[in-house]
């Protein structure tokens, strides 16, 4: 009877999943195509630069102050929606994970009272079902939802990474993977979840699933939509750790590649909204309406009643914790890099079935270790000091927390290894951080857990499920931190030293040594522990662990981004760039340029034979010289080819300024949907007559791209890319005529100031006003020749 029910259930599930897009179709939009060799087709840099073509200027001229005020209001309203949406998603994930874990441990504890073997089988089966559901959702529905998602959302646009189905896969996949007891966390996926919510709001919803609303389609540039994604990332951290300030700093330090001061307030506002939503949900759950969730689930370990003060001699073992964190963190990064590379190059190329089998095998191994190792450990008697302090020892069956009674023959005994192994990760961390529990763990149990969990975290990282590394990092660090704390307690013989304090410092040191975060991580650790006294100590171990880790390798997210072919620029240029010039960086490759009046057949040929995303546009002056008049984007050319409305029979320029031919496209038509493939040259069908037509690119090019002289040092060019969020830079010869000089004072123009007044402020500005085309169209005086084009992602 049971087998029939199971068979019917599997057949029903198979029928449901058959209606979902198959894996091959999904992988083309997901992380599966990301590689160093084929990354150009799936990874694109974002266009933070505003393309000031004729369509943009005409649209800006039609907008008044009312529209500017409306756009500001909409930005703040979207920040509100992002905060509410991310907060509710975090509440749903945490309630689901806590209830699955609660039911699992309650059922297992009730069964092991009769038979440990039966409880062992039930424990493995429940974990296996949860992990299988997670990996099945990822492989069949949303492959881009695998992993943490943080390296993929740092300043680039990856196909499929911010889609609606990625959001759904991230939420439900996280519930299965974390609830299934794997050595990973849900904090990284929450950051990705917030980014998906923000991106969907920014583009007005999802077109594929018919959830698109025109009134939401306000933001039409990568810059504005990227600002929303930054708000979503900060909201994800604020929801995961209940750390709003830490979320703001995390977005500044780790996520965004281009930060603007105007963005700070909106990010802070979004994080504050998340904190309110999460706090309200937790207050509602305290009444018992959320099942096993109660007041837990969200990671906050209050150690305000812990160690009151620390002495000078304790600084040495604390510094040792920082060194250990840097070494273990760098080793963790290197091992996970090898494992991920091996998976991508060999294992995962064998198909989705291998991915599912791999995740299920790791689930079984994790369950066997977490259940079996505590059985090999002898039980310990409950400490008298803890009994006198009112702490319950052992915990009643079905409860999980401190002093777990697991395979103990006597009443007043507990299994210290089961207290951290056979438990939820949140409660295990809470136990390791706990104060007034000096004699709870033995050094053998902590060392055993450290070795096994470290190995499991390395092996689990990279499988096809949503996975975060915050919680595993805290687990690993708090374990060796508590080991050092035990040594300090025995060595100094002081009553005021708490092992939980050293566990906290160990957690901070491992995260600093692995992820290389400093400011944001320091604030997050203070917010989740509710103890400001430890701030100087956390700063100390973070600085030491980061310095030690940097000596061996890059941070975890940076290494994973490089492995996936994500073109991220580091915070500072390489030292050798100081001796290189912009011209040398261009190399010997010939620049592919377009004439202003170009034949449609030539455009199609260039787009088919080149993968570049920007092309310089060339025109001829009166004396026959070739002049660069601007930059046209590949996406804009594809829109022009598809619409065909700008095709003309004559190879003569249209006088857009004189108004003889009105502009035929609005600026919104050139906007590419976020995280999608966008328009391809293969999607456009042209007849033989169309191929003989001409296009005037003048109204659609960017007449004022960023330009650098050929002898500028490459380090300065690098800083321009980083600070301005650029995607292309023109490299031109040094020889040019100066037509004016703009100083800081010339830019202090008040709103509503008359243009005549501005003209009188400086001679250089008057010169610009008299010959406006010199400033807007990059004429022969400024750009006589083009030596090269620097592209951030070389596409």
C-alpha positions in Angstrom: 0.0 0.0 0.0 2.8 2.4 0.9 4.7 1.7 -2.3 1.6 2.4 -4.4 1.1 5.7 -2.7 4.7 6.6 -3.3 4.5 5.5 -6.9 1.4 7.6 -7.4 3.1 10.6 -5.8 6.1 10.3 -8.0 4.0 10.1 -11.1 2.0 13.2 -10.1 5.2 15.1 -9.4 6.6 14.0 -12.8 3.5 15.2 -14.6 3.7 18.6 -12.8 7.3 19.1 -13.6 6.8 18.1 -17.2 4.9 21.4 -17.7 8.0 23.3 -16.5 10.7 24.4 -19.1 13.2 21.6 -19.6 16.8 21.8 -18.3 18.4 22.5 -21.7 16.1 25.5 -22.3 16.8 26.8 -18.8 20.5 26.4 -18.9 20.9 28.8 -21.8 19.7 31.6 -19.5 21.5 30.4 -16.3 24.9 30.0 -14.8 25.5 26.8 -16.8 26.9 28.8 -19.7 29.3 30.9 -17.7 32.8 30.1 -18.5 36.1 31.8 -19.4 35.8 30.6 -23.0 32.1 31.3 -23.6 31.4 34.0 -21.1 30.9 36.6 -23.7 27.5 35.2 -24.7 26.1 35.3 -21.2 27.9 38.0 -19.3 27.7 41.7 -20.0 29.0 44.8 -18.3 26.3 47.3 -17.3 26.0 50.7 -19.1 26.2 53.1 -16.2 27.0 55.9 -18.7 24.0 57.8 -19.9 23.8 57.5 -23.7 23.0 61.1 -24.6 21.8 60.6 -28.1 19.2 62.7 -29.8 16.3 60.5 -28.6 17.5 60.9 -25.0 17.9 64.7 -25.3 14.5 65.1 -26.9 12.9 63.1 -24.1 14.7 65.1 -21.4 13.6 68.4 -23.0 9.9 67.3 -22.8 10.2 66.6 -19.1 9.5 69.3 -16.5 10.1 69.7 -12.8 6.9 67.7 -12.2 8.3 64.6 -13.8 11.5 65.0 -11.8 9.6 65.1 -8.6 7.5 62.1 -9.7 10.6 60.0 -10.5 12.0 60.8 -7.0 8.8 59.7 -5.4 8.7 56.5 -7.4 12.3 55.6 -6.4 11.4 55.9 -2.7 8.2 54.0 -3.3 10.1 51.2 -5.0 12.6 51.2 -2.1 9.6 50.7 0.2 8.3 47.8 -1.9 11.7 46.1 -2.0 12.0 46.3 1.7 8.5 44.8 2.3 9.0 42.1 -0.4 12.4 41.0 0.8 11.3 41.0 4.4 8.3 38.8 3.6 10.4 36.5 1.6 12.9 36.1 4.4 10.0 35.5 6.9 8.6 32.8 4.6 12.0 31.1 4.2 12.8 31.1 7.9 9.4 29.9 9.0 9.5 27.1 6.5 13.1 26.1 7.4 12.4 26.2 11.1 9.2 24.1 10.8 10.8 21.5 8.6 13.8 21.3 11.0 11.5 21.2 14.0 9.3 18.4 12.6 12.4 16.5 11.6 14.1 16.6 15.0 10.8 16.1 16.9 10.0 13.0 14.9 13.5 11.7 15.1 13.8 12.2 18.9 10.4 10.5 19.4 11.4 7.5 17.3 14.8 7.0 18.9 13.2 6.6 22.2 12.1 3.2 20.8 14.8 2.4 18.2 17.9 4.3 17.2 18.1 2.5 13.9 14.6 3.4 12.9 15.2 7.0 14.0 18.4 7.0 11.9 16.5 5.9 8.8 13.8 8.4 9.3 16.4 11.2 9.8 18.2 10.3 6.6 15.0 9.9 4.6 13.6 13.3 5.6 16.9 15.1 4.8 17.1 13.2 1.5 13.6 14.3 0.5 14.3 17.9 1.3 17.6 18.0 -0.6 16.2 16.1 -3.5 13.3 18.7 -3.8 15.9 21.5 -3.8 18.2 20.1 -6.4 15.3 19.0 -8.6 13.9 22.6 -8.6 17.3 24.0 -9.5 18.2 21.6 -12.3 14.8 21.4 -13.9 13.4 24.9 -13.3 16.0 27.6 -12.3 19.6 26.6 -12.8 20.7 30.2 -12.2 19.4 29.9 -8.6 22.3 27.6 -7.7 25.0 28.8 -5.3 24.8 32.0 -3.3 24.4 34.4 -6.2 26.5 37.1 -4.7 29.4 36.9 -7.2 27.0 37.0 -10.2 25.2 40.2 -9.1 28.2 42.4 -8.6 28.0 45.0 -11.3 27.3 42.8 -14.3 24.3 41.5 -16.2 24.2 37.7 -16.5 21.4 36.1 -18.5 18.9 34.4 -16.2 20.4 35.5 -12.9 17.5 38.0 -12.0 14.5 36.4 -13.6 11.2 35.5 -11.9 11.8 31.8 -12.0 15.2 32.4 -10.5 13.5 34.1 -7.6 11.1 31.2 -7.1 13.8 28.6 -7.4 16.0 30.5 -4.9 13.2 30.7 -2.3 12.0 27.1 -2.4 15.5 25.7 -3.2 16.8 27.4 0.0 14.1 25.9 2.1 15.0 22.4 0.9 18.8 22.7 1.1 18.9 24.4 4.5 16.1 22.4 6.0 17.8 19.2 4.7 20.7 19.8 7.0 23.4 20.5 4.5 26.5 22.4 5.5 25.4 25.6 4.0 23.2 28.7 4.9 20.4 30.7 3.6 22.0 34.2 4.0 23.7 34.4 0.6 20.5 33.2 -1.2 18.6 35.9 0.7 20.8 38.5 -0.8 20.1 37.1 -4.3 16.4 37.0 -3.5 16.4 40.7 -2.6 18.2 41.5 -5.9 15.7 39.5 -7.9 12.7 41.3 -6.3 14.3 44.6 -6.9 15.1 43.8 -10.5 11.6 42.6 -11.3 10.2 45.8 -9.8 12.6 47.9 -11.8 11.6 46.4 -15.1 7.9 46.2 -14.3 7.5 42.5 -13.7 8.0 39.4 -15.7 7.0 39.3 -19.4 7.3 35.5 -19.8 4.8 34.8 -17.0 2.5 37.7 -17.9 3.1 39.5 -14.6 4.1 42.8 -16.2 2.6 46.2 -15.2 3.1 49.3 -17.3 2.8 51.6 -14.3 5.9 50.0 -12.8 8.0 50.5 -16.0 9.6 53.8 -14.9 13.4 53.0 -14.8 14.9 52.7 -18.3 18.6 52.7 -17.7 21.1 50.3 -16.2 22.1 52.9 -13.7 18.6 53.3 -12.1 17.8 49.6 -12.2 21.2 48.8 -10.7 20.5 51.2 -7.9 17.3 49.1 -7.1 19.3 45.9 -7.2 21.7 47.4 -4.7 18.8 48.2 -2.4 17.6 44.6 -2.8 21.0 43.2 -1.8 21.2 45.4 1.3 17.6 44.3 2.2 18.7 40.6 1.9 21.5 41.0 4.4 19.3 43.1 6.7 16.6 40.3 6.6 19.1 37.5 7.1 20.9 38.9 10.1 18.4 41.5 11.4 21.2 44.0 10.8 20.0 47.0 8.8 23.2 49.0 9.1 25.3 46.0 8.3 23.1 45.5 5.2 23.9 49.0 4.0 27.6 48.5 4.5 27.5 45.1 2.9 26.0 46.6 -0.3 28.7 49.3 -0.3 31.6 47.0 0.4 30.7 43.8 -1.5 27.9 44.1 -4.0 28.0 47.4 -5.9 30.9 48.2 -8.2 29.8 51.9 -8.5 28.5 53.7 -5.4 26.8 57.1 -5.4 26.0 59.2 -2.4 22.4 59.7 -3.6 21.9 55.9 -3.2 22.9 55.8 0.5 19.6 57.1 1.8 17.4 54.8 -0.2 19.5 51.8 0.7 19.3 52.8 4.4 15.5 53.3 4.1 15.1 49.9 2.5 17.1 48.2 5.2 15.0 50.0 7.9 11.8 48.8 6.3 13.1 45.2 6.3 13.9 45.5 10.0 10.4 46.6 10.7 8.8 43.8 8.7 11.0 41.1 10.3 10.4 42.5 13.8 6.7 42.6 13.2 6.7 39.0 11.9 8.7 37.8 14.9 6.3 39.5 17.3 3.4 37.8 15.6 5.1 34.4 15.7 5.8 34.6 19.5 2.1 33.8 20.1 2.7 30.3 18.7 1.1 30.9 15.3 4.2 29.9 13.4 4.6 26.3 14.5 8.2 25.4 15.5 9.4 28.9 14.5 8.6 30.7 17.7 11.0 33.6 18.3 14.0 31.8 16.6 15.0 31.3 13.1 16.5 34.7 12.4 20.2 34.7 13.3 20.6 36.8 16.3 22.6 35.5 19.2 22.3 37.7 22.2 25.4 37.5 24.3 24.9 40.8 26.2 25.2 38.8 29.4 28.5 37.3 28.5 32.1 38.4 29.3 32.0 41.9 30.8 35.6 42.9 30.3 38.9 41.6 28.9 42.5 42.0 30.1 45.6 43.0 28.1 47.1 39.5 28.2 44.1 38.1 26.4 45.0 40.1 23.3 47.7 37.6 22.3 45.3 34.6 22.0 42.8 36.8 20.3 45.4 37.7 17.7 46.2 34.0 17.3 42.5 33.5 16.5 42.8 36.1 13.7 45.8 34.3 12.3 44.0 30.9 12.4 41.0 32.5 10.7 43.1 33.9 7.9 44.9 30.6 7.3 41.8 28.4 7.4 39.8 31.0 5.4 42.4 31.1 2.6 42.6 27.3 2.6 38.8 27.1 2.4 38.8 29.4 -0.6 41.5 27.4 -2.4 39.8 24.1 -1.7 36.4 25.3 -2.8 38.0 26.8 -5.9 39.5 23.4 -6.8 36.2 21.6 -6.1 34.1 24.0 -8.1 36.5 23.9 -11.0 36.5 20.1 -11.0 32.7 20.1 -10.9 32.3 22.5 -13.8 34.9 20.9 -16.0 34.1 17.3 -15.4 31.2 16.2 -13.2 28.5 18.7 -14.1 29.1 18.2 -17.8 27.5 14.8 -17.6 24.0 16.3 -17.2 21.4 17.1 -14.6 21.0 13.5 -13.5 24.6 13.5 -12.1 23.9 16.8 -10.3 20.9 15.3 -8.6 22.8 12.1 -7.6 25.7 14.2 -6.3 23.5 16.3 -4.1 21.6 13.2 -2.8 24.9 11.4 -2.0 26.2 14.4 -0.1 22.9 14.6 1.8 23.2 11.0 2.9 26.9 11.4 3.9 26.0 14.5 5.9 23.1 12.8 7.7 25.2 9.7 8.5 28.0 11.9 10.0 25.7 14.2 12.0 23.8 11.2 13.4 26.5 8.6 13.6 29.4 10.5 15.2 27.5 11.5 18.3 26.7 7.8 18.9 30.5 7.2 19.1 30.9 9.8 21.7 30.5 9.0 25.4 27.9 11.0 27.3 29.0 13.5 30.0 27.4 14.3 33.3 25.6 17.6 33.6 27.9 20.3 35.1 26.9 21.2 38.6 27.6 24.9 38.0 25.2 25.0 35.1 22.5 23.2 37.1 22.9 25.7 39.9 22.5 28.6 37.4 19.0 27.3 36.3 20.0 25.8 32.9 18.1 22.7 32.1 20.3 19.6 31.6 19.6 17.5 29.8 17.0 18.8 27.4 13.7 16.9 27.2 13.3 14.5 24.2 12.0 16.3 21.2 13.7 19.6 22.2 16.9 20.8 20.7 19.3 23.3 22.3 22.0 23.1 25.0 22.7 19.7 26.6 21.0 17.3 24.2 20.3 13.9 25.6 21.4 11.6 22.7 22.1 7.9 23.3 22.7 8.5 27.0 21.9 5.8 29.6 21.6 8.0 32.7 19.2 10.8 33.3 21.7 13.6 34.2 23.9 13.1 31.2 24.1 14.7 27.8 26.1 14.3 24.5 28.2 17.4 23.8 28.9 16.4 20.2 25.2 15.9 19.5 24.6 19.4 21.0 26.3 21.0 18.0 26.1 18.2 15.3 22.6 16.8 15.8 21.0 20.3 15.8 20.0 23.1 13.6 22.9 25.4 12.6 21.3 28.4 14.2 20.9 26.6 17.6 24.3 25.1 17.3 25.8 28.5 16.9 23.7 29.8 19.8 25.1 27.0 21.9 28.7 27.8 21.0 28.2 31.5 21.7 26.4 30.8 25.0 27.8 32.2 28.2 28.0 30.5 31.6 28.6 27.1 29.9 32.4 26.7 30.4 32.3 23.0 30.9 29.7 22.1 28.3 32.1 20.9 25.5 35.2 18.8 25.5 38.2 19.6 23.3 37.9 16.3 21.6 34.3 16.9 20.5 35.0 20.4 19.3 38.1 19.2 17.3 36.1 16.3 15.8 33.3 18.7 14.8 35.7 21.2 13.3 37.4 18.7 11.1 34.2 17.0 9.9 32.1 20.1 9.4 35.0 21.9 7.6 35.3 19.0 5.2 31.5 18.9 4.6 31.4 22.6 4.0 34.2 22.3 1.3 32.5 19.3 -0.4 29.0 20.8 -0.3 30.0 24.2 -1.7 29.3 24.2 -5.4 26.5 21.5 -5.7 23.4 22.5 -7.6 21.4 24.0 -4.7 21.1 27.5 -3.3 23.9 27.8 -0.8 25.3 30.6 1.4 28.6 30.5 3.3 27.9 32.9 6.2 26.5 30.3 8.6 29.0 27.5 7.8 31.7 30.1 8.2 30.3 31.1 11.6 30.1 27.5 12.6 33.7 26.7 11.7 35.1 29.9 13.3 33.1 29.6 16.5 34.3 26.0 16.9 38.1 26.8 16.8 37.4 30.0 18.7 35.9 28.1 21.5 38.8 25.7 21.5 41.2 28.7 22.0 38.8 30.0 24.7 39.1 26.7 26.6 42.9 27.0 26.5 42.7 30.6 27.8 40.4 29.6 30.6 42.7 26.8 31.7 45.9 28.8 31.3 44.9 32.1 32.9 42.6 30.6 35.6 40.3 33.7 35.6 36.6 33.4 36.4 35.5 36.3 34.2 36.7 34.7 30.9 33.9 33.3 28.7 34.5 30.7 26.0 31.6 32.1 24.1 33.4 35.4 23.6 36.3 33.5 21.9 33.7 31.6 19.8 32.4 35.0 18.6 35.9 36.2 17.7 36.6 32.9 15.9 33.5 33.3 13.8 34.5 36.8 12.8 38.0 35.8 12.0 37.0 32.9 9.7 34.5 35.1 7.8 37.2 37.8 7.5 39.8 35.3 6.3 37.4 33.8 3.7 35.2 36.6 2.4 37.7 39.4 3.2 35.0 41.8 4.5 35.9 44.2 7.2 33.6 47.1 8.0 30.3 45.5 7.0 31.2 42.2 8.7 32.2 44.0 11.9 28.9 45.9 12.1 26.9 42.7 11.4 28.7 40.8 14.1 28.0 43.5 16.6 24.3 43.8 15.6 23.6 40.0 15.8 25.3 39.6 19.2 23.9 42.8 20.8 27.2 43.5 22.5 29.1 46.7 21.6 31.8 45.9 24.1 33.4 43.4 21.7 33.7 45.9 18.8 37.4 46.6 19.3 38.2 42.9 19.6 36.2 42.1 16.4 38.0 44.8 14.6 41.3 43.4 15.7 40.7 39.8 14.6 39.1 41.0 11.3 42.2 43.1 10.4 44.6 40.3 11.2 42.6 37.6 9.4 42.1 39.7 6.3 45.8 40.5 6.2 46.8 36.9 6.6 44.2 35.7 4.0 45.3 38.4 1.4 48.8 37.0 1.6 47.7 33.7 0.1 44.6 34.3 -2.1 41.7 36.5 -3.1 38.4 36.5 -1.3 35.8 33.8 -1.8 33.4 35.9 -4.0 36.2 37.3 -6.1 37.7 33.8 -6.8 34.3 32.4 -7.7 33.5 35.3 -9.9 36.8 34.8 -11.8 36.0 31.1 -12.2 32.5 31.9 -13.6 34.0 34.4 -16.1 32.4 37.4 -14.5 34.4 40.5 -15.6 34.8 42.2 -12.2 37.4 45.0 -11.7 39.2 44.9 -8.3 39.2 47.9 -6.0 42.6 49.0 -7.2 44.7 48.5 -10.3 47.7 46.2 -10.6 51.1 47.7 -9.9 52.4 47.0 -13.4 49.6 49.2 -14.8 51.5 52.2 -13.7 54.2 51.5 -16.3 51.6 50.8 -19.1 49.8 53.3 -21.3 46.3 53.3 -22.7 47.6 52.8 -26.2 49.5 49.7 -25.1 46.4 48.2 -23.5 44.6 48.5 -26.9 47.1 46.2 -28.5 47.5 45.7 -32.2 43.9 44.8 -32.9 42.2 47.0 -35.4 39.3 49.1 -34.2 36.0 48.1 -35.9 34.3 51.4 -36.7 31.1 52.4 -38.6 30.5 55.3 -41.0 27.7 57.6 -40.1 25.7 56.7 -43.2 26.0 52.9 -43.5 24.4 50.3 -45.6 22.1 47.8 -43.8 24.0 44.9 -45.3 27.3 46.2 -43.8 25.7 46.6 -40.4 24.5 43.0 -40.5 27.9 41.7 -41.6 29.7 43.6 -38.8 27.3 42.4 -36.1 27.6 38.8 -37.3 31.4 38.8 -37.4 32.1 40.8 -34.2 30.9 40.4 -30.6 31.7 43.9 -29.5 29.0 45.9 -27.7 30.1 49.3 -28.9 31.4 50.8 -32.1 32.9 54.2 -32.9 31.1 56.1 -35.6 33.3 57.9 -38.2 32.4 60.9 -40.4 34.4 62.9 -42.9 35.3 66.6 -42.4 35.5 69.3 -45.1 39.2 68.6 -45.8 38.6 64.9 -46.0 39.9 63.8 -42.6 38.1 60.9 -40.8 36.6 62.2 -37.5 35.1 60.3 -34.6 31.7 61.7 -34.0 30.4 59.3 -31.3 29.7 55.8 -30.1 26.8 53.5 -31.1 25.9 50.5 -29.0 25.2 47.1 -30.5 21.8 46.9 -28.8 20.8 50.1 -30.4 21.8 48.9 -33.9 19.7 45.7 -33.3 16.7 47.8 -32.5 17.1 49.9 -35.6 17.4 46.8 -37.8 14.4 45.2 -36.3 12.1 48.3 -36.6 13.2 49.2 -40.2 11.5 52.6 -39.8 14.9 54.4 -40.2 15.9 52.7 -43.4 16.4 55.2 -46.3 17.2 54.8 -50.0 19.7 57.7 -50.2 23.1 57.6 -48.5 22.6 61.2 -47.4 22.4 62.4 -43.7 19.0 63.4 -42.4 18.9 66.9 -40.8 17.6 65.9 -37.4 18.4 69.3 -35.9 16.5 71.1 -38.6 13.4 69.0 -38.1 13.1 67.8 -41.7 12.9 64.2 -40.4 11.5 63.7 -36.9 13.1 61.2 -34.5 11.4 57.8 -35.0 12.3 56.1 -31.7 11.7 57.0 -28.1 14.5 56.4 -25.6 12.6 53.6 -23.9 12.7 51.5 -27.1 16.5 51.0 -26.6 16.2 49.6 -23.1 17.2 45.9 -22.8 15.3 43.8 -20.3 17.4 43.0 -17.3 18.9 39.5 -16.9 17.6 38.4 -20.3 19.3 37.6 -23.6 17.9 40.7 -25.3 17.7 41.0 -29.0 20.1 39.0 -31.2 21.1 39.4 -34.8 19.7 35.9 -35.4 16.3 37.1 -34.3 16.1 39.7 -37.1 14.9 38.8 -40.6 15.6 41.2 -43.5 14.7 40.9 -47.1 17.1 41.5 -50.0 15.6 45.0 -50.5 16.1 45.8 -46.9 19.8 44.9 -47.2 20.3 47.5 -49.9 18.9 50.3 -47.7 20.9 52.8 -45.6 20.8 54.0 -42.0 21.8 57.4 -40.7 23.4 56.6 -37.2 23.7 60.3 -36.3 20.5 60.6 -34.2 21.2 57.4 -32.3 24.9 57.6 -31.3 26.3 58.9 -28.1 28.0 62.1 -29.3 30.0 62.6 -26.1 31.8 59.4 -25.0 34.6 59.4 -22.5 38.0 60.0 -24.2 41.6 59.6 -22.9 44.9 60.5 -24.5 47.0 57.6 -25.8 49.8 58.2 -23.3 47.6 58.2 -20.1 48.7 55.5 -17.7 46.6 52.4 -17.6 46.1 52.8 -13.8 44.3 56.1 -14.3 42.2 54.5 -17.0 41.4 51.7 -14.6 40.3 54.2 -12.0 38.0 55.9 -14.5 36.3 52.6 -15.2 35.9 51.9 -11.5 34.8 55.3 -10.3 32.5 56.2 -13.3 31.1 52.8 -14.0 32.2 52.9 -17.6 32.0 50.2 -20.2 33.9 51.9 -23.1 36.6 54.5 -23.4 38.1 56.0 -26.6 41.9 56.3 -26.9 43.0 59.2 -29.1 46.3 60.8 -30.0 47.7 63.5 -27.8 47.7 66.3 -30.4 44.6 68.4 -30.0 43.6 72.1 -29.7 42.4 73.4 -26.3 39.1 75.3 -26.7 38.5 76.1 -23.0 39.1 75.2 -19.4 36.4 74.2 -16.9 37.1 74.6 -13.2 35.1 73.5 -10.2 33.7 77.1 -9.9 32.3 76.9 -13.4 30.1 74.0 -12.3 28.4 75.9 -9.5 25.3 76.7 -11.4 22.1 77.4 -9.5 18.8 76.0 -10.6 16.8 78.5 -12.7 19.9 80.6 -13.5 19.7 82.4 -16.8 21.9 81.0 -19.5 23.2 84.5 -20.3 24.5 84.8 -16.8 26.3 81.5 -17.1 27.9 82.5 -20.4 29.4 85.6 -18.7 31.1 83.5 -16.0 34.2 82.4 -18.0 35.7 82.8 -21.5 35.9 79.1 -21.9 32.2 78.6 -21.3 31.4 81.4 -23.8 33.5 79.6 -26.4 31.6 76.4 -25.8 28.3 78.3 -26.1 29.3 79.9 -29.4 30.4 76.6 -31.0 28.1 74.1 -29.3 28.9 71.3 -31.8 32.5 71.3 -30.6 31.4 70.1 -27.2 28.6 67.8 -28.2 29.9 66.0 -31.3 33.7 65.6 -30.6 34.9 67.3 -33.8 38.3 67.4 -35.5 39.8 69.8 -32.9 39.3 67.2 -30.1 39.3 63.8 -31.8 41.2 63.9 -35.0 41.9 60.1 -35.0 41.0 57.0 -33.0 43.8 54.8 -31.8 41.8 52.2 -29.9 38.8 51.3 -27.9 38.9 49.9 -24.3 36.0 47.7 -23.4 35.6 46.5 -19.9 34.3 43.0 -20.8 36.1 43.0 -24.2 32.8 42.5 -25.9 
